[in-house]
Amino acid sequence: MAEPLQVHGLPRLLSYNAFVITASLFMGLLVLEGLLSQEVRPPMWGIAVLLVLAIGLLVSSAEFFIAGAQSLAKRAGVAEVVIGLTVVSIGTSLPEILVTASAAYDISPDHPEVADLAVGSIFGSVLVQITLILGIVAMTRPVRVGPSWLKRDGVLMLAASLGLALLVWTGHTLTRFEGAILVGAYIWYVVWLVRHREEIQADAREQGLEPEAGESNSLWTTGAAIVMVVLGLSFALFAAHHLVDLAVQVAERLSVSEAVIGTTISGIGTSLPELTIALLSAKKSEGVAIGTLVGSNITDPTLSVGIAALVHPLAMTSDGWTITAGLIIPATIVGSLTALLFMRTNYQFRRREGLVLISLYVVFLGLLLAQRQGLILAS
């Protein structure tokens, strides 16, 4: 006989282990940071403890977030992959949205190169997630992919990057009208997913990628699930931001060059929420794992950069366009095509394929550093 369904409300959150751990790490991080801020030059042991607390907070908040997202999917009657493609991907893309929008706001005749940051960071983010992040997830645990996910979301992911590249290619500028097209395309995609949620869920269950209705005997109320998603994501973004700042401090103490810091710590830092959520959800929900990574790579080249273009047209400088068109965009397209090819092989990302994806990112880093040192020319 099946156990009766247990529905937990907001009061239960106060004694929920994941919430207690997350709140404790958050408070510990704030207290220690406040104590160390009184020091002119914080000791390395203090920074190391802050790093440990920030990593712990990132992991625990992601676990908290995933539980809320899964409950929200069941409550809304949509497939977990749809939650990953929409709610999770928008949330984890907030760093990219904020970076590109604020960069667009700061564009002026005296600082036209800011547009290079806005456009370059989007392609760089897609490249990091589809090679390094997805590779790490696959190396940790092979992840299955639904055939319909490849035909629909995987192809759209590639089309989003190609479409953005084409729009920027025409005049090296992304106008407000083009930004509106990108934002509109993303809104249309989300509306389509919601309208076809029942067919998507039925297909995922048929493929064994979605739990059957009634499989779980524990569920959070809608209000509690929303609070878990909002708080979990907020804590994850807070932890990721602090991890980047702390890692930069350590790198500067060790006399690491700004070029290396910019191409590694800063670039990977904005993808930490996607990495943590995808890693943890790979065991519990392959739909959330793949939906998070693929969804973010649809959100960034459409919604994130589209909003930035609406704030201010993005006109790239000649130097910025040279490196973006000559190296970053081609690397992003190659990475996306490779990931799609691996998605097609048995509809599963295996460990050796994860290693190949990670290797592609390492090669890109090598080429980028060589270009910055003038050893190669991007054209």
Secondary structure, DSSP 8 states (H G I E B T S, - for coil): -----EEE-HHHHTT-HHHHHHHHHHHHHHHHHHHHTTSSS--HHHHHHHHHHHHHHHHHHHHHHHHHHHHHHHHHT--HHHHIIIIIHHHHTHHHHHHHHHHHHT-BTTBTTHHHHHHHHHHHHHHIIIIIIHHHHHHHS-EE--HHHIIIIIHHHHHHHHHHHHHHHTTTEE-HHHHHHHHHHHHHHHHHHHHTHHHHHHHHHHTT-S--TT--SEEE-HHHHHHHHHHHHHHHHHHHHHHHHHHHHHHHHTT--HHHHIIIIIHHHTTHHHHHHHHHHHHH-HHHHHHHHHHHHHHIIIIIHHHHHHHS-EE--HHHHHHIIIIIHHHHHHHHHHHHHHHHSTTEE-HHHHHHHHHHHHHHHHHHHHHHTTSS---
